[in-house]
Amino acid sequence: MTSGRVRTIGSAVVGICIGAVVLHAPAGAGDGGRPFSVALSGANEFNATGAPINPHGDADHGSIKLTLNPGQEEVCWAVGAITLTAGEALPHLAHIHEAPAGVAGPVVIDLFGGTAAVPPPTSYPTDTVCVHADRAQIIEVLHDPSSYYVNLHNAQHPAGVMRGQLGK
C-alpha cells in the first residue's frame, strides 16, 4: 500500500514539473517558431503614399515561406519559384517591413542582400536559410503580423518587385 501511494505522489510530482517546464519555455522554443506562407505579387507594391510602383503588377510574382523564432533569435526563409517580366534581374534584396497593406514602410528585418549577413540567391527556388534577428523585433511581428510585409527588390524595381503581407 505504501508503494502505491509513493507511485501516485511521484506521478503527480512529475506532472507538475513537466507543466512548469512547458510554461517557462521561451516563445518558439521546441516547436521551431511560427511559420508563414506568403504569396508575393508586384501588384502589392506601393510607395509611402499608397501609389502602385510596379507597372507589371501580378506578372511579377512568387512565394516565400518564413519561420519566425524568437527563442532562437532567427528568421528562416525559403523563396519559392518566382516569375519576373522578361529581361528583369533576379532579386538582390529581401526584407520584412512594417506597414499595413497598401503602403510602404521601414525595414525591420533583413533577409538577404544589403546589410543582411546572407548574400542574395543566384537561382530560385532557394533552400531554407536562417538569419539572426532581434528577439524583441520578432515578437513585435508575431503580435501583429498583418502590420508587416516581406518584399523582394531587383535592379528594375529598387523599391520592390513583389510583396506580400504576413497576416491578413
Secondary structure, DSSP 8 states (H G I E B T S, - for coil): -HHHHHHHHHHHHHHHHHHHHHHHS-TTTTTT-EEEEEEEEGGG-B-TTS-B--TTGGGSEEEEEEEEETTTTEEEEEE---B--TT-----EEEEEE--TTS---EEEEEESTTSSS---SSSS---EEEE--HHHHHHHHH-GGGEEEEEE-SS-TT-SEEEES--
